[in-house]
Amino acid sequence: MSLNKALEELKYDKRLVDLNIKMGRVTKEQVEQYTQNLEDLEALCEKLDIEKEDKDLT
C-alpha cells in the first residue's frame, strides 16, 4: 500500500483528524459531515462492566 493511500484511509481517524485539519488535508466541515454520516453501531456492541471484570481477575 502506498503512503498516500494509507493517509487517505486515515484521513478521518480520531487520532489524526486535528493534524489533518492543521495540514489542510480536510476541513472541520468535512469532518463534521463525515461524523454525522457514520452508521450508529451501538446495538452491535457488547457492554462490559469494568468493575466486575476487574474483580474477576483477582
mmCIF file as Biopython writes it, N, C-alpha, C and O atoms, coordinates in Angstrom:
data_model
#
loop_
_atom_site.group_PDB
_atom_site.id
_atom_site.type_symbol
_atom_site.label_atom_id
_atom_site.label_alt_id
_atom_site.label_comp_id
_atom_site.label_asym_id
_atom_site.label_entity_id
_atom_site.label_seq_id
_atom_site.pdbx_PDB_ins_code
_atom_site.Cartn_x
_atom_site.Cartn_y
_atom_site.Cartn_z
_atom_site.occupancy
_atom_site.B_iso_or_equiv
_atom_site.auth_seq_id
_atom_site.auth_asym_id
_atom_site.pdbx_PDB_model_num
ATOM 1   N N  . MET A ? 1  ? 0.854   -1.170  0.000  1.0 0.0 1  A 1 
ATOM 2   C CA . MET A ? 1  ? 0.000   0.000   0.000  1.0 0.0 1  A 1 
ATOM 3   C C  . MET A ? 1  ? 0.901   1.235   0.000  1.0 0.0 1  A 1 
ATOM 4   O O  . MET A ? 1  ? 1.902   1.290   0.715  1.0 0.0 1  A 1 
ATOM 5   N N  . SER A ? 2  ? 0.536   2.197   -0.794 1.0 0.0 2  A 1 
ATOM 6   C CA . SER A ? 2  ? 1.328   3.424   -0.860 1.0 0.0 2  A 1 
ATOM 7   C C  . SER A ? 2  ? 1.034   4.312   0.351  1.0 0.0 2  A 1 
ATOM 8   O O  . SER A ? 2  ? -0.013  4.196   0.988  1.0 0.0 2  A 1 
ATOM 9   N N  . LEU A ? 3  ? 1.968   5.184   0.643  1.0 0.0 3  A 1 
ATOM 10  C CA . LEU A ? 3  ? 1.793   6.106   1.771  1.0 0.0 3  A 1 
ATOM 11  C C  . LEU A ? 3  ? 0.580   6.995   1.561  1.0 0.0 3  A 1 
ATOM 12  O O  . LEU A ? 3  ? -0.178  7.237   2.500  1.0 0.0 3  A 1 
ATOM 13  N N  . ASN A ? 4  ? 0.384   7.484   0.346  1.0 0.0 4  A 1 
ATOM 14  C CA . ASN A ? 4  ? -0.779  8.348   0.075  1.0 0.0 4  A 1 
ATOM 15  C C  . ASN A ? 4  ? -2.097  7.618   0.305  1.0 0.0 4  A 1 
ATOM 16  O O  . ASN A ? 4  ? -3.042  8.187   0.852  1.0 0.0 4  A 1 
ATOM 17  N N  . LYS A ? 5  ? -2.158  6.355   -0.116 1.0 0.0 5  A 1 
ATOM 18  C CA . LYS A ? 5  ? -3.390  5.581   0.081  1.0 0.0 5  A 1 
ATOM 19  C C  . LYS A ? 5  ? -3.620  5.342   1.579  1.0 0.0 5  A 1 
ATOM 20  O O  . LYS A ? 5  ? -4.752  5.430   2.055  1.0 0.0 5  A 1 
ATOM 21  N N  . ALA A ? 6  ? -2.563  5.045   2.307  1.0 0.0 6  A 1 
ATOM 22  C CA . ALA A ? 6  ? -2.690  4.835   3.747  1.0 0.0 6  A 1 
ATOM 23  C C  . ALA A ? 6  ? -3.160  6.107   4.438  1.0 0.0 6  A 1 
ATOM 24  O O  . ALA A ? 6  ? -4.033  6.054   5.303  1.0 0.0 6  A 1 
ATOM 25  N N  . LEU A ? 7  ? -2.590  7.250   4.064  1.0 0.0 7  A 1 
ATOM 26  C CA . LEU A ? 7  ? -3.006  8.524   4.655  1.0 0.0 7  A 1 
ATOM 27  C C  . LEU A ? 7  ? -4.455  8.851   4.310  1.0 0.0 7  A 1 
ATOM 28  O O  . LEU A ? 7  ? -5.181  9.397   5.141  1.0 0.0 7  A 1 
ATOM 29  N N  . GLU A ? 8  ? -4.875  8.527   3.110  1.0 0.0 8  A 1 
ATOM 30  C CA . GLU A ? 8  ? -6.262  8.774   2.695  1.0 0.0 8  A 1 
ATOM 31  C C  . GLU A ? 8  ? -7.221  7.955   3.555  1.0 0.0 8  A 1 
ATOM 32  O O  . GLU A ? 8  ? -8.274  8.450   3.958  1.0 0.0 8  A 1 
ATOM 33  N N  . GLU A ? 9  ? -6.858  6.702   3.836  1.0 0.0 9  A 1 
ATOM 34  C CA . GLU A ? 9  ? -7.710  5.845   4.649  1.0 0.0 9  A 1 
ATOM 35  C C  . GLU A ? 9  ? -7.777  6.317   6.100  1.0 0.0 9  A 1 
ATOM 36  O O  . GLU A ? 9  ? -8.740  6.016   6.806  1.0 0.0 9  A 1 
ATOM 37  N N  . LEU A ? 10 ? -6.761  7.053   6.547  1.0 0.0 10 A 1 
ATOM 38  C CA . LEU A ? 10 ? -6.714  7.537   7.928  1.0 0.0 10 A 1 
ATOM 39  C C  . LEU A ? 10 ? -7.135  9.003   8.063  1.0 0.0 10 A 1 
ATOM 40  O O  . LEU A ? 10 ? -6.988  9.597   9.131  1.0 0.0 10 A 1 
ATOM 41  N N  . LYS A ? 11 ? -7.648  9.572   6.998  1.0 0.0 11 A 1 
ATOM 42  C CA . LYS A ? 11 ? -7.984  10.996  6.986  1.0 0.0 11 A 1 
ATOM 43  C C  . LYS A ? 11 ? -8.910  11.388  8.135  1.0 0.0 11 A 1 
ATOM 44  O O  . LYS A ? 11 ? -8.756  12.460  8.719  1.0 0.0 11 A 1 
ATOM 45  N N  . TYR A ? 12 ? -9.860  10.531  8.457  1.0 0.0 12 A 1 
ATOM 46  C CA . TYR A ? 12 ? -10.838 10.859  9.495  1.0 0.0 12 A 1 
ATOM 47  C C  . TYR A ? 12 ? -10.580 10.106  10.795 1.0 0.0 12 A 1 
ATOM 48  O O  . TYR A ? 12 ? -11.435 10.091  11.680 1.0 0.0 12 A 1 
ATOM 49  N N  . ASP A ? 13 ? -9.433  9.491   10.916 1.0 0.0 13 A 1 
ATOM 50  C CA . ASP A ? 13 ? -9.064  8.776   12.138 1.0 0.0 13 A 1 
ATOM 51  C C  . ASP A ? 13 ? -9.008  9.774   13.293 1.0 0.0 13 A 1 
ATOM 52  O O  . ASP A ? 13 ? -8.363  10.818  13.187 1.0 0.0 13 A 1 
ATOM 53  N N  . LYS A ? 14 ? -9.680  9.454   14.386 1.0 0.0 14 A 1 
ATOM 54  C CA . LYS A ? 14 ? -9.775  10.371  15.530 1.0 0.0 14 A 1 
ATOM 55  C C  . LYS A ? 14 ? -8.403  10.808  16.029 1.0 0.0 14 A 1 
ATOM 56  O O  . LYS A ? 14 ? -8.237  11.940  16.484 1.0 0.0 14 A 1 
ATOM 57  N N  . ARG A ? 15 ? -7.426  9.922   15.945 1.0 0.0 15 A 1 
ATOM 58  C CA . ARG A ? 15 ? -6.085  10.241  16.433 1.0 0.0 15 A 1 
ATOM 59  C C  . ARG A ? 15 ? -5.353  11.218  15.518 1.0 0.0 15 A 1 
ATOM 60  O O  . ARG A ? 15 ? -4.381  11.846  15.937 1.0 0.0 15 A 1 
ATOM 61  N N  . LEU A ? 16 ? -5.811  11.353  14.270 1.0 0.0 16 A 1 
ATOM 62  C CA . LEU A ? 16 ? -5.098  12.183  13.292 1.0 0.0 16 A 1 
ATOM 63  C C  . LEU A ? 16 ? -5.904  13.359  12.761 1.0 0.0 16 A 1 
ATOM 64  O O  . LEU A ? 16 ? -5.368  14.189  12.026 1.0 0.0 16 A 1 
ATOM 65  N N  . VAL A ? 17 ? -7.173  13.445  13.117 1.0 0.0 17 A 1 
ATOM 66  C CA . VAL A ? 17 ? -8.041  14.439  12.494 1.0 0.0 17 A 1 
ATOM 67  C C  . VAL A ? 17 ? -7.568  15.871  12.766 1.0 0.0 17 A 1 
ATOM 68  O O  . VAL A ? 17 ? -7.639  16.713  11.870 1.0 0.0 17 A 1 
ATOM 69  N N  . ASP A ? 18 ? -7.088  16.168  13.977 1.0 0.0 18 A 1 
ATOM 70  C CA . ASP A ? 18 ? -6.603  17.525  14.254 1.0 0.0 18 A 1 
ATOM 71  C C  . ASP A ? 18 ? -5.395  17.858  13.387 1.0 0.0 18 A 1 
ATOM 72  O O  . ASP A ? 18 ? -5.293  18.965  12.858 1.0 0.0 18 A 1 
ATOM 73  N N  . LEU A ? 19 ? -4.492  16.911  13.244 1.0 0.0 19 A 1 
ATOM 74  C CA . LEU A ? 19 ? -3.326  17.118  12.390 1.0 0.0 19 A 1 
ATOM 75  C C  . LEU A ? 19 ? -3.750  17.309  10.939 1.0 0.0 19 A 1 
ATOM 76  O O  . LEU A ? 19 ? -3.221  18.179  10.248 1.0 0.0 19 A 1 
ATOM 77  N N  . ASN A ? 20 ? -4.694  16.508  10.477 1.0 0.0 20 A 1 
ATOM 78  C CA . ASN A ? 20 ? -5.156  16.619  9.096  1.0 0.0 20 A 1 
ATOM 79  C C  . ASN A ? 20 ? -5.839  17.954  8.833  1.0 0.0 20 A 1 
ATOM 80  O O  . ASN A ? 20 ? -5.714  18.503  7.739  1.0 0.0 20 A 1 
ATOM 81  N N  . ILE A ? 21 ? -6.551  18.480  9.808  1.0 0.0 21 A 1 
ATOM 82  C CA . ILE A ? 21 ? -7.150  19.816  9.659  1.0 0.0 21 A 1 
ATOM 83  C C  . ILE A ? 21 ? -6.048  20.854  9.587  1.0 0.0 21 A 1 
ATOM 84  O O  . ILE A ? 21 ? -6.068  21.732  8.724  1.0 0.0 21 A 1 
ATOM 85  N N  . LYS A ? 22 ? -5.090  20.754  10.487 1.0 0.0 22 A 1 
ATOM 86  C CA . LYS A ? 22 ? -3.976  21.709  10.526 1.0 0.0 22 A 1 
ATOM 87  C C  . LYS A ? 22 ? -3.172  21.684  9.231  1.0 0.0 22 A 1 
ATOM 88  O O  . LYS A ? 22 ? -2.723  22.728  8.757  1.0 0.0 22 A 1 
ATOM 89  N N  . MET A ? 23 ? -2.988  20.490  8.655  1.0 0.0 23 A 1 
ATOM 90  C CA . MET A ? 23 ? -2.209  20.337  7.421  1.0 0.0 23 A 1 
ATOM 91  C C  . MET A ? 23 ? -3.024  20.671  6.171  1.0 0.0 23 A 1 
ATOM 92  O O  . MET A ? 23 ? -2.484  20.707  5.065  1.0 0.0 23 A 1 
ATOM 93  N N  . GLY A ? 24 ? -4.327  20.916  6.349  1.0 0.0 24 A 1 
ATOM 94  C CA . GLY A ? 24 ? -5.177  21.275  5.219  1.0 0.0 24 A 1 
ATOM 95  C C  . GLY A ? 24 ? -5.647  20.088  4.397  1.0 0.0 24 A 1 
ATOM 96  O O  . GLY A ? 24 ? -6.136  20.266  3.282  1.0 0.0 24 A 1 
ATOM 97  N N  . ARG A ? 25 ? -5.509  18.887  4.923  1.0 0.0 25 A 1 
ATOM 98  C CA . ARG A ? 25 ? -5.947  17.688  4.203  1.0 0.0 25 A 1 
ATOM 99  C C  . ARG A ? 25 ? -7.461  17.522  4.248  1.0 0.0 25 A 1 
ATOM 100 O O  . ARG A ? 25 ? -8.058  16.866  3.395  1.0 0.0 25 A 1 
ATOM 101 N N  . VAL A ? 26 ? -8.070  18.139  5.273  1.0 0.0 26 A 1 
ATOM 102 C CA . VAL A ? 26 ? -9.509  18.032  5.471  1.0 0.0 26 A 1 
ATOM 103 C C  . VAL A ? 26 ? -9.958  19.274  6.237  1.0 0.0 26 A 1 
ATOM 104 O O  . VAL A ? 26 ? -9.181  19.861  6.990  1.0 0.0 26 A 1 
ATOM 105 N N  . THR A ? 27 ? -11.215 19.670  6.041  1.0 0.0 27 A 1 
ATOM 106 C CA . THR A ? 27 ? -11.741 20.827  6.764  1.0 0.0 27 A 1 
ATOM 107 C C  . THR A ? 27 ? -12.588 20.345  7.944  1.0 0.0 27 A 1 
ATOM 108 O O  . THR A ? 27 ? -13.014 19.191  7.991  1.0 0.0 27 A 1 
ATOM 109 N N  . LYS A ? 28 ? -12.821 21.252  8.893  1.0 0.0 28 A 1 
ATOM 110 C CA . LYS A ? 28 ? -13.680 20.917  10.032 1.0 0.0 28 A 1 
ATOM 111 C C  . LYS A ? 28 ? -15.073 20.525  9.549  1.0 0.0 28 A 1 
ATOM 112 O O  . LYS A ? 28 ? -15.700 19.622  10.102 1.0 0.0 28 A 1 
ATOM 113 N N  . GLU A ? 29 ? -15.544 21.205  8.525  1.0 0.0 29 A 1 
ATOM 114 C CA . GLU A ? 29 ? -16.868 20.909  7.976  1.0 0.0 29 A 1 
ATOM 115 C C  . GLU A ? 29 ? -16.917 19.498  7.396  1.0 0.0 29 A 1 
ATOM 116 O O  . GLU A ? 29 ? -17.912 18.791  7.563  1.0 0.0 29 A 1 
ATOM 117 N N  . GLN A ? 30 ? -15.844 19.085  6.715  1.0 0.0 30 A 1 
ATOM 118 C CA . GLN A ? 30 ? -15.803 17.736  6.156  1.0 0.0 30 A 1 
ATOM 119 C C  . GLN A ? 30 ? -15.811 16.694  7.273  1.0 0.0 30 A 1 
ATOM 120 O O  . GLN A ? 30 ? -16.465 15.658  7.154  1.0 0.0 30 A 1 
ATOM 121 N N  . VAL A ? 31 ? -15.089 16.968  8.352  1.0 0.0 31 A 1 
ATOM 122 C CA . VAL A ? 31 ? -15.052 16.044  9.489  1.0 0.0 31 A 1 
ATOM 123 C C  . VAL A ? 31 ? -16.437 15.949  10.117 1.0 0.0 31 A 1 
ATOM 124 O O  . VAL A ? 31 ? -16.898 14.851  10.429 1.0 0.0 31 A 1 
ATOM 125 N N  . GLU A ? 32 ? -17.106 17.081  10.307 1.0 0.0 32 A 1 
ATOM 126 C CA . GLU A ? 32 ? -18.453 17.082  10.881 1.0 0.0 32 A 1 
ATOM 127 C C  . GLU A ? 32 ? -19.425 16.305  10.006 1.0 0.0 32 A 1 
ATOM 128 O O  . GLU A ? 32 ? -20.230 15.522  10.511 1.0 0.0 32 A 1 
ATOM 129 N N  . GLN A ? 33 ? -19.354 16.517  8.698  1.0 0.0 33 A 1 
ATOM 130 C CA . GLN A ? 33 ? -20.241 15.814  7.775  1.0 0.0 33 A 1 
ATOM 131 C C  . GLN A ? 33 ? -19.953 14.310  7.807  1.0 0.0 33 A 1 
ATOM 132 O O  . GLN A ? 33 ? -20.881 13.501  7.831  1.0 0.0 33 A 1 
ATOM 133 N N  . TYR A ? 34 ? -18.683 13.938  7.808  1.0 0.0 34 A 1 
ATOM 134 C CA . TYR A ? 34 ? -18.297 12.528  7.867  1.0 0.0 34 A 1 
ATOM 135 C C  . TYR A ? 34 ? -18.834 11.893  9.150  1.0 0.0 34 A 1 
ATOM 136 O O  . TYR A ? 34 ? -19.393 10.797  9.119  1.0 0.0 34 A 1 
ATOM 137 N N  . THR A ? 35 ? -18.662 12.585  10.273 1.0 0.0 35 A 1 
ATOM 138 C CA . THR A ? 35 ? -19.099 12.071  11.562 1.0 0.0 35 A 1 
ATOM 139 C C  . THR A ? 35 ? -20.616 11.899  11.607 1.0 0.0 35 A 1 
ATOM 140 O O  . THR A ? 35 ? -21.115 10.903  12.131 1.0 0.0 35 A 1 
ATOM 141 N N  . GLN A ? 36 ? -21.342 12.859  11.064 1.0 0.0 36 A 1 
ATOM 142 C CA . GLN A ? 36 ? -22.805 12.780  11.066 1.0 0.0 36 A 1 
ATOM 143 C C  . GLN A ? 36 ? -23.316 11.645  10.187 1.0 0.0 36 A 1 
ATOM 144 O O  . GLN A ? 36 ? -24.402 11.118  10.430 1.0 0.0 36 A 1 
ATOM 145 N N  . ASN A ? 37 ? -22.553 11.263  9.174  1.0 0.0 37 A 1 
ATOM 146 C CA . ASN A ? 37 ? -22.983 10.219  8.251  1.0 0.0 37 A 1 
ATOM 147 C C  . ASN A ? 37 ? -22.558 8.813   8.680  1.0 0.0 37 A 1 
ATOM 148 O O  . ASN A ? 37 ? -22.878 7.837   8.002  1.0 0.0 37 A 1 
ATOM 149 N N  . LEU A ? 38 ? -21.842 8.704   9.795  1.0 0.0 38 A 1 
ATOM 150 C CA . LEU A ? 38 ? -21.439 7.385   10.271 1.0 0.0 38 A 1 
ATOM 151 C C  . LEU A ? 38 ? -22.659 6.604   10.735 1.0 0.0 38 A 1 
ATOM 152 O O  . LEU A ? 38 ? -23.586 7.164   11.319 1.0 0.0 38 A 1 
ATOM 153 N N  . GLU A ? 39 ? -22.644 5.316   10.470 1.0 0.0 39 A 1 
ATOM 154 C CA . GLU A ? 39 ? -23.722 4.433   10.903 1.0 0.0 39 A 1 
ATOM 155 C C  . GLU A ? 39 ? -23.640 4.234   12.418 1.0 0.0 39 A 1 
ATOM 156 O O  . GLU A ? 39 ? -22.548 4.087   12.968 1.0 0.0 39 A 1 
ATOM 157 N N  . ASP A ? 40 ? -24.774 4.228   13.081 1.0 0.0 40 A 1 
ATOM 158 C CA . ASP A ? 40 ? -24.821 4.003   14.523 1.0 0.0 40 A 1 
ATOM 159 C C  . ASP A ? 40 ? -24.733 2.497   14.775 1.0 0.0 40 A 1 
ATOM 160 O O  . ASP A ? 40 ? -25.638 1.746   14.412 1.0 0.0 40 A 1 
ATOM 161 N N  . LEU A ? 41 ? -23.648 2.067   15.392 1.0 0.0 41 A 1 
ATOM 162 C CA . LEU A ? 41 ? -23.412 0.647   15.633 1.0 0.0 41 A 1 
ATOM 163 C C  . LEU A ? 41 ? -23.567 0.252   17.102 1.0 0.0 41 A 1 
ATOM 164 O O  . LEU A ? 41 ? -23.130 -0.824  17.508 1.0 0.0 41 A 1 
ATOM 165 N N  . GLU A ? 42 ? -24.184 1.116   17.887 1.0 0.0 42 A 1 
ATOM 166 C CA . GLU A ? 42 ? -24.326 0.852   19.318 1.0 0.0 42 A 1 
ATOM 167 C C  . GLU A ? 42 ? -25.022 -0.480  19.589 1.0 0.0 42 A 1 
ATOM 168 O O  . GLU A ? 42 ? -24.641 -1.196  20.515 1.0 0.0 42 A 1 
ATOM 169 N N  . ALA A ? 43 ? -26.024 -0.817  18.804 1.0 0.0 43 A 1 
ATOM 170 C CA . ALA A ? 43 ? -26.783 -2.043  19.033 1.0 0.0 43 A 1 
ATOM 171 C C  . ALA A ? 43 ? -25.931 -3.293  18.819 1.0 0.0 43 A 1 
ATOM 172 O O  . ALA A ? 43 ? -26.276 -4.366  19.314 1.0 0.0 43 A 1 
ATOM 173 N N  . LEU A ? 44 ? -24.839 -3.169  18.098 1.0 0.0 44 A 1 
ATOM 174 C CA . LEU A ? 44 ? -23.970 -4.309  17.826 1.0 0.0 44 A 1 
ATOM 175 C C  . LEU A ? 44 ? -22.832 -4.451  18.838 1.0 0.0 44 A 1 
ATOM 176 O O  . LEU A ? 44 ? -22.040 -5.390  18.764 1.0 0.0 44 A 1 
ATOM 177 N N  . CYS A ? 45 ? -22.759 -3.515  19.776 1.0 0.0 45 A 1 
ATOM 178 C CA . CYS A ? 45 ? -21.668 -3.518  20.756 1.0 0.0 45 A 1 
ATOM 179 C C  . CYS A ? 45 ? -22.028 -4.354  21.972 1.0 0.0 45 A 1 
ATOM 180 O O  . CYS A ? 45 ? -23.195 -4.500  22.334 1.0 0.0 45 A 1 
ATOM 181 N N  . GLU A ? 46 ? -20.992 -4.895  22.586 1.0 0.0 46 A 1 
ATOM 182 C CA . GLU A ? 46 ? -21.171 -5.615  23.837 1.0 0.0 46 A 1 
ATOM 183 C C  . GLU A ? 46 ? -20.730 -4.712  24.973 1.0 0.0 46 A 1 
ATOM 184 O O  . GLU A ? 46 ? -19.603 -4.217  24.972 1.0 0.0 46 A 1 
ATOM 185 N N  . LYS A ? 47 ? -21.602 -4.495  25.934 1.0 0.0 47 A 1 
ATOM 186 C CA . LYS A ? 47 ? -21.277 -3.628  27.060 1.0 0.0 47 A 1 
ATOM 187 C C  . LYS A ? 47 ? -20.547 -4.436  28.121 1.0 0.0 47 A 1 
ATOM 188 O O  . LYS A ? 47 ? -20.926 -5.564  28.435 1.0 0.0 47 A 1 
ATOM 189 N N  . LEU A ? 48 ? -19.500 -3.842  28.663 1.0 0.0 48 A 1 
ATOM 190 C CA . LEU A ? 48 ? -18.694 -4.501  29.678 1.0 0.0 48 A 1 
ATOM 191 C C  . LEU A ? 48 ? -18.796 -3.774  30.996 1.0 0.0 48 A 1 
ATOM 192 O O  . LEU A ? 48 ? -18.854 -2.545  31.040 1.0 0.0 48 A 1 
ATOM 193 N N  . ASP A ? 49 ? -18.818 -4.531  32.059 1.0 0.0 49 A 1 
ATOM 194 C CA . ASP A ? 49 ? -18.782 -3.967  33.404 1.0 0.0 49 A 1 
ATOM 195 C C  . ASP A ? 49 ? -17.324 -4.038  33.855 1.0 0.0 49 A 1 
ATOM 196 O O  . ASP A ? 49 ? -16.855 -5.096  34.274 1.0 0.0 49 A 1 
ATOM 197 N N  . ILE A ? 50 ? -16.619 -2.934  33.772 1.0 0.0 50 A 1 
ATOM 198 C CA . ILE A ? 50 ? -15.196 -2.892  34.069 1.0 0.0 50 A 1 
ATOM 199 C C  . ILE A ? 50 ? -14.923 -3.304  35.509 1.0 0.0 50 A 1 
ATOM 200 O O  . ILE A ? 50 ? -13.971 -4.040  35.769 1.0 0.0 50 A 1 
ATOM 201 N N  . GLU A ? 51 ? -15.729 -2.849  36.431 1.0 0.0 51 A 1 
ATOM 202 C CA . GLU A ? 51 ? -15.517 -3.199  37.834 1.0 0.0 51 A 1 
ATOM 203 C C  . GLU A ? 51 ? -15.665 -4.705  38.037 1.0 0.0 51 A 1 
ATOM 204 O O  . GLU A ? 51 ? -14.886 -5.305  38.778 1.0 0.0 51 A 1 
ATOM 205 N N  . LYS A ? 52 ? -16.645 -5.319  37.396 1.0 0.0 52 A 1 
ATOM 206 C CA . LYS A ? 52 ? -16.832 -6.762  37.515 1.0 0.0 52 A 1 
ATOM 207 C C  . LYS A ? 52 ? -15.649 -7.486  36.886 1.0 0.0 52 A 1 
ATOM 208 O O  . LYS A ? 52 ? -15.137 -8.447  37.461 1.0 0.0 52 A 1 
ATOM 209 N N  . GLU A ? 53 ? -15.213 -7.043  35.722 1.0 0.0 53 A 1 
ATOM 210 C CA . GLU A ? 53 ? -14.067 -7.651  35.047 1.0 0.0 53 A 1 
ATOM 211 C C  . GLU A ? 53 ? -12.826 -7.571  35.927 1.0 0.0 53 A 1 
ATOM 212 O O  . GLU A ? 53 ? -12.038 -8.514  35.990 1.0 0.0 53 A 1 
ATOM 213 N N  . ASP A ? 54 ? -12.660 -6.452  36.598 1.0 0.0 54 A 1 
ATOM 214 C CA . ASP A ? 54 ? -11.509 -6.241  37.460 1.0 0.0 54 A 1 
ATOM 215 C C  . ASP A ? 54 ? -11.536 -7.203  38.634 1.0 0.0 54 A 1 
ATOM 216 O O  . ASP A ? 54 ? -10.500 -7.757  39.000 1.0 0.0 54 A 1 
ATOM 217 N N  . LYS A ? 55 ? -12.705 -7.410  39.230 1.0 0.0 55 A 1 
ATOM 218 C CA . LYS A ? 55 ? -12.855 -8.332  40.360 1.0 0.0 55 A 1 
ATOM 219 C C  . LYS A ? 55 ? -12.601 -9.781  39.945 1.0 0.0 55 A 1 
ATOM 220 O O  . LYS A ? 55 ? -12.057 -10.565 40.721 1.0 0.0 55 A 1 
ATOM 221 N N  . ASP A ? 56 ? -12.991 -10.130 38.731 1.0 0.0 56 A 1 
ATOM 222 C CA . ASP A ? 56 ? -12.805 -11.492 38.243 1.0 0.0 56 A 1 
ATOM 223 C C  . ASP A ? 56 ? -11.326 -11.829 38.064 1.0 0.0 56 A 1 
ATOM 224 O O  . ASP A ? 56 ? -10.957 -13.003 38.088 1.0 0.0 56 A 1 
ATOM 225 N N  . LEU A ? 57 ? -10.496 -10.842 37.890 1.0 0.0 57 A 1 
ATOM 226 C CA . LEU A ? 57 ? -9.071  -11.073 37.684 1.0 0.0 57 A 1 
ATOM 227 C C  . LEU A ? 57 ? -8.324  -11.303 38.993 1.0 0.0 57 A 1 
ATOM 228 O O  . LEU A ? 57 ? -7.210  -11.827 38.989 1.0 0.0 57 A 1 
ATOM 229 N N  . THR A ? 58 ? -8.930  -10.914 40.109 1.0 0.0 58 A 1 
ATOM 230 C CA . THR A ? 58 ? -8.233  -11.063 41.391 1.0 0.0 58 A 1 
ATOM 231 C C  . THR A ? 58 ? -8.617  -12.323 42.104 1.0 0.0 58 A 1 
ATOM 232 O O  . THR A ? 58 ? -8.116  -12.592 43.196 1.0 0.0 58 A 1 
#
